[in-house]
Each structure stands twice: as structure tokens, then as C-alpha cells.
Amino acid sequence: MKKLQVELGDRSYPIYIGSGLLSQSELFTQHIKSKQVIVVTNVTIAPLYLPAVLKNLQDYSTETVILPDGEQFKTLDYVAQIFDQLLARKLSRTATLIALGGGVIGDMGGFAAACYQRGIAFLQIPTSLLAQVDSSVGGKTGVNHPLGKNMIGAFYQPQCVIADADVLDTLDDRQLSAGLAEVIKYGLIRDIEFFEWLENNIDALLARNKSALAYAIERSCINKAEIVAEDETETGIRATLNLGHTFGHAIETGAGYGKYLHGEAVAIGTCQAADLSRRIGLLNDDDVTRIIALFKKTKLPVEPPECVDTERFLDLMAVDKKNVDGQIRLILLEKIGLATLPVDVNQDLLKMTLKTYGRR
């Protein structure tokens, strides 16, 4: 087992990475401070991993909430089901919430924990690659709105993250590839050596080589932890983690939540960001070709959907947390391994990317 630390003063917490972690009860119990526990999961994960988690909690008074599975259920209405159970069971502010699932469950569970009685403790038990390398680390929680993805939420740090690599054995190939989109992001924004390693080892990752996956998870979490420690609430460098996400969120919202997995939309959005970076003179043609080639090799989509036209894209991109005074601001690439902070973009060049990228 590897143990990393997210350094945030009195809100610091560990990330445990390894195999067989769901059976190590001490990883759970050392972070639970009272006898009241509620586990939030979904219908897909519950039959697979809920029994193993509950086995660690036999000495606790434990409730469960099992939600539907999918991005389309990441709404206030479904978070309300968590609140209903918390209130019905009279859980106090010393209770602990355990979020057992992928990014959707982690975001919803964390948001519920942040809001209930103005904050109760919670643990992240991510069960998808995307959640293990990205969404479970850093304290971003929230839900979607029909007009914009993740626009309702809070920064709220967990007590710990327990990333058991064994749960990836039941992850389908599409979800695995989607998670790798966020892994690639770290190489693009700040870690060129990791990007080069990914170019050479992507086949091993797709084949679920345990050693390769463990290394990718650890390297990604190291990058994420360092960024979060420097900029917890995204006033500076943390914004670079959103490379491709403004485009990607527009795709997810415009196409309808659930049509594209988050990582799939981010892959497309990152290719669009690379295209725009080339148009404004940052990346060269070879860089863009290299980036797109890696996403293709990862079996991820690289072209935006026809159903989201240019004007619709612009409307959706205008609903983004990085924007200032109505101006679209994007994370772009100065080179592979170095991202910009949010920058205002030339609208004509942006429209050229939206109109032509993927339509060549």
C-alpha cells in the first residue's frame, strides 16, 4: 500500500492506494469518530462492494442509501434522498458519511456531507479509475443543473481517500478509458515525463496491467495532491486541472447528461483546447497530432458531437466557473507538460475551433 498526503494544514488527509484495501478495517475505523455511519452508493456498486465495506462497520450503527447509477441522476432531487435518510435516522453532526462509488457518488455524497448540519465527516471510497485519480481528491463536491454541469456545490475535504485498485477489475472497458482521459491530463498540464510514459504504456493500461495501473494512479494522485495543497479553492494554479473541461462540460450538457461519460467529453474538449492552442500560436502541429493520437490510442472520442452546434457551444461555455464578467476564459497549453492559467480567448479563433475541429 502507498500512502500519500494532501497537505492542507488542519484539513490534511491521506490517500491510500493499493490492493485489498476494502478488507482493511483499520483504514476505515481510524477516520470514524462516532458510532453513526451512513454509506451512500449506487445500484451498480452496491452488490459488488457494499458487503465488504459493511463488514468493516459491524461495530457501528450503519445506514445505507442506494441511488440510481448515472450522471443524469446527479441532481438536487437525488441528493435530497440522502438528506431524507440522514434526517429520518436522526444522525447527528458527529456522524460520518462514506461515499462508495465513482465520481457521481463521490460528488453527491461529499455535497450532502458538506451541507448536512453545516458539515459532517466523510470518507471517499472511489470505485472508478476517474474517481481514483481525480474527482475523489481535492474536495470538490456538487451536483449538475440543466443549464450547467457542477454549478451547485462546495469545497469540502474528506477525512481520507481509500483507492483500492482491485475494484477496477469490475470496471468496464469504456469506463476504464474514460478514467484515462484524466490521467493523460496530468501529463499535459505539468508532467511531460508522465505524458511520455503514457505514450509508451497505454496498451498496458488498457490491458489492465496491475503494475502499470498502480503507477498511473499514484503519479496522478501525486500531481493532484500537490496542486490542491498549493491552491485549495481554485484561485490560481488549480484551475489548470480544468484543461478541456469547459469544452467537455458544454458537450455533456448539450448532448444530455449521460450520453457521454465525463472522461469522454474531457477527451474531446482537450483535443479542442489543443486545436485552439495551435491557432493562437502556442502549440505546433506536431504537438496537436501527438495529443490526439494518444487519446485515439486510449479508445476515446476526439471529435465533438454534431448535435452541439457553434452557437449552442458558446452559450454553454458561457456557464463556467472560470469566466469573468461574461468573458469565456479557458485553460490552454503552452506546450505539452505546461498549461496556462485561465486566459481570455479571441472569439473568432474560438469559433474557428468550434466550427472546424472534428469536421475536417
Secondary structure by P-SEA (a helix, b strand, c coil): cbbbbbcccccbbbbbbccccccccccccccccccbbbbbbccccccccaaaaaaaccccbbbbbbbbbccccccaaaaaaaaaaaaaacccccbbbbbcccaaaaaaaaaaaaccccbbbbbbbccccccccccccccccccccccccccccccccccbbbbcccccccccaaaaaaaaaaaaaaaacccaaaaaaaaacaaaaaaccaaaaaaaaaaaaaaaaaaaaacccccccccccccaaaaaaaaaaaaccccccaaaaaaaaaaaaaaaaaaaccccaaaaaaaaaaaaaacccccccccccaaaaaaaaaccccccccbbbbbbbcccccccccccccaaaaaaaaaccccc
